[in-house]
C-alpha cells in the first residue's frame, strides 16, 4: 500500500497506477507523475509522451549525453534521473525553458510523491500477480 500525504497526489494516484500497469510497472512512477502533470493531466497524452520519450531515450545516445549534464540537475536538487531525462526530452520539443528550469519548477510545484520503497512494492505486486 502506498501512503501519500498530499491531497493533490491522492487525486492522481489512480491515473498514475493505471499508466504504470500499462507499462508493466517498468517505468518510474515519478516519471509517470511528472509526465502526467506536463501533459495537463490527460492520460492519453501522457501515454503518447512516455512512448515517444522511451524511443527518444535510446536514440543518438541521449541517455549517455544526460550523464555529462547530471551535475546541472543535482545542483538544483533534481535527483530523479528519469524525470531529469524526461525534461531534457520535453525541452528539445518546446524550447521555452531549459531542461533544468523545467525539472526544478516541476519538482517544486508538483513534487515527486513516490519514494524508492513505493517502486519496490509496485514490482513485488507485479510479480505476485504474475505468479499467483
N, C-alpha and C positions, 0 to 999 in steps of 0.2 A: 504494500500500500504506500502511496506517495502522499505525504502531508505537505500541502502548500499553504503558506501563511498570508498570502495577499489575495484579496478578492479578484483582482484582475487575472491572476494565474488560474484561479478556480474557474473563471468564465471560459477559458480556452483550453483547459486540460483535455476535454473530450475530443476537440479537433486535433490537438497535438498527438494524442494517443491513436486516433484514427489514422492519421497520416503515418505515424510510426509503424503501425501494423501493416499498412500498405507497402512499406519499405522493409518488411520483415524485421523490424527493430534494429536495422543495421546502421541507421543514421542517428547521430547525436540528437537527443530530444531538445537541447538548447538551440541547435541549428534549426530544427523544425520550427521552434517557437519564434526565433529571430526572423526566419523567412516568412512565417505567418504574419508577423507584425509588419514586415516590409511590404507584403502583398496586400496590405489593408484588410487583413483578416478574412481573405477569400480562400477557401480550401482549394478550389480548382487552380487558381493562380499560384498558390503555394506549391502544389504538386508539380505544376509545369516548371516553376522556377527551380525547384530542387532537382528535377530531372535534367534541366539544362545545366545546372551547376555541377552535377555529378559528371556529366560529359565534359564540361569545360575543365574541370579539375585535373584531368589526366592528359589534356592536350597541351602542347607547347611547354611542357614541364612547369605548368602553373603551380602545382603543389610544391615543387622544388624551389621555384622562384620565391614563394612565400617565406621559405626558411631563411632567405637572405634578408628579408624585411621584418622578421619576427620581433626584433627589439623595438621597432617603432610602435608596435601594438602593446608590448609588455610595459613600456614606459608609461603608457596611458592606462595601465591596469586592465587591458583587454586580454584576458588569459585563456580564452577558449579558442583554440587554433582553428577548429572547424568553422566557428562563427566568423572569425577574422578572415579566413579564406573566402567565405561567402561574400563578405563585404568588399573584398577585392574584386570578385566577380561582378557584383552589382555596380561598383564604381566604374568598371570598364564599359558598362552599358549606359549608365546615367552619370555623367561627369560633373554634376553639380557640387559634389563633395568628394573628398578623398576617402579612401577606404578606412583610414584610421579615424577620421572625423565621423564617418558613418557608424563604425563599430563603437566608438566612445559614446556618441549620442544615443544609439540604440540601447546600449547596455545601461546607461544612466537612466534613460527614460523608461524602458520596459523591464530591465533586469534580465537575469538568467535564472529561472526558477529551479532548474534541476541540478542536483549535485551528483557526483560520481556514484554514490550509493544507489540513486534512482536508476541510473543507466544499468547497473548490475542487476537490479531487481527486474527491469524490463527484459534483459536477456534470460534470466532464470525463468521468468514467466513464459517466454517464448519456447524454451526448451522443455519445460514441464508440460506445456500443452502439446508439443510435438510428440513427446514420448509417452504420454499417458494413455 
